[in-house]
Amino acid sequence: MSTESKKLTSVKIYSEKLFFIGSILVSLGILLVTVGGSWDITNHLLNKPESFFSSPHALMYSGVTTSLVGVALSFISWRNLSKKKSVYSKSLKIQLIGIALLIGAGPFDFVWHSNFGLDGLLSPPHLTLIFGMLLCSVGGMFGITRYLNFNHSLDFPTHYLLILGTLPMWLAGSGVISSLSLPFSNTDYFEFNPEPTFAFVVATLAYPFLISFSVLLTSRLSGFRFGMISIVGGLFLLIYGSTAIVPNFALLDSVVFYSLNLIPFVMSDVLVSFKKLKLLFLVGGLLGSAFYMIYYPYVMYTFNEILLGKLVSPSMIYFVYFELMEKVFLITIIPATLSGIFGAFVSRKLSGYILK
């Protein structure tokens, strides 16, 4: 091989690694944005004084910056990939669309606030932001997974990077579902709260699907390595608990209850280790049926709209949540289980597409 050919080969290898690093930064950035966003929602519910320079906002904007740097690296490196461009083109396209929405949401939000004051969860600027987050996380996941798969790097410890690919996608997807189901969107100018029955159906079907899909996708992409489900599930619980429960002093006593949600994830890890298709669908149904516990405490607001109609203050969340638990479980157990099974099926299809 000539010196020039060696240089070209070296450039291609370096460019592919740079694309991989870019995808990691995109996913890491979205992880920071989702954590900051969940924390910010809690502060709003607690009516805490807020400024632009608050800690949740700092996390969110540092996350957007990190993702922007990641997309820029992905784009620059992709141009030098030559024959492997097609492998990563889907990832890059999704990342570019996502970051465009993410960046555009900033000035859109400023204009909206300037004209209408405070906005709700389902406002057009927030929807733009959330869908940008979701697309960026999907693009990052594609880039990370394809690099690890095509370079045979799914060995210890690099396979844990798959969690960095799927966890932000799970969190961003949760943001989309929450926007379409939680009654946090009415303001002085607009009433954007979703219709209660619609919100009820969305929460009952979409949350179980997303849990099952995200967890089993992580497991499938890793080759069903034991521990992956427990880790990604545990990290989700840690993030959600730290941002939605811990800041509300009235909910601190329920942290132990929430931590028990780790049990179905560990059980799922054990069942998946047998690598039998029927057991995978069983895992999907199991995780789907637990959605009301996994999305504690805010999911309560959705079901309260239909089943109780109480005015719930932050200090009353705990009591209303448990008052609703039996009714919600009886009503949702069958559709949530079926939705979880469907999530397992879709994860099988998508993992096959990503790895081919």
C-alpha positions, 0 to 999 in steps of 0.5 A: 500500500502506498504512502498516500493510500495509507494516509487516506485510510488513516483519515477515514478511520479517524473520521469515523471515530470523530463521528462516533465522538460527535454522536456521543456528545449529541446524546450526552447533551440531550441527557443534560437537557432532559435532566434540566427540563425535568428539574425545571418542571418541578420548580415550576410546580413548586412555584419557586422563583425563577431566573434565566440563570437558574440551575435547571436552565444552566443544565439545559443550555449547556446540553444544547451547546454540547449537542451542537458541538457534537452535530458539528463534529458529526457533519465535518467527519461524515464528509470524509467517510467515503464508502461508509457515508451511507452507514452513518447518513441516517444518523447525521440527517436525524441529528441535523433536523433535531439540532435545527429544531433545538436551536430554533426553539430558543428564539421562538421561546423568547418571542413567545414569552415577550408576547404572551408571558409564561407558557405551558408545557404544550406551548409551540416553543416547548413542543419544538424543543422537545421534538428537537431533543427526541430527534437529536437523541435518536440520531445520536443513538444511531451513530453510537450503535452503528459505530460499535456494531460495524467496528466490532466494539460491543465488548466490555466496557464499550457496550455500556455506551449503548446506554448513553445512546438509548437513555436520552431517547427514553427521557426525551420520549417521556417528555413528548408523552408528558406534554400530550398528557399532563394538564400543565399547559393552560395560561392567561392567553391560551388553554393548551391542556390536552383533552382529559380522555385523550390524555388518559389514553395517551398515558395508558398506551404510550408510557408502557410502550416507551418503557418496554421499547427503550429497555428491550432495545438497549438489551437487544443492541448489546446482545442481551448482556446481563445487567444492561436492563438493570443499569438503564432502568436504574439510571432512569429511576435515579434521574427521574427521582432526583429531579421530580421527587427529591426537590419536593420535600413533601415527597421525600418520604416516598423515595424508598417506595420509588426505588422499589421500581428497580425490582421489575427491571432486575427481574426483566434482566434475569428473564432476558438472559434466557434469550427466549422470544416468549420471555422477551414479550413477557418482559415487555408486558411486565414493564408496561404494566408497571408504568404508573409506578415508574412515572410517579409522581406526575402521572397522577395528574393525568388520571386525576383529571378523569377519575377524581377531578381534585385540585392537587397541590404539590404537598398533596401529590403523594396522597392523591397518587395512592388514592388513585393507584387501585383504580388506575391499576384495574383500568390500565393493566390490560391495555398497558400490558399489551402496549408493553408487548407491542413495544417489545415487538417494535424494539425487535424490528428497530434493532434489526434495522440498526444493526443490518 
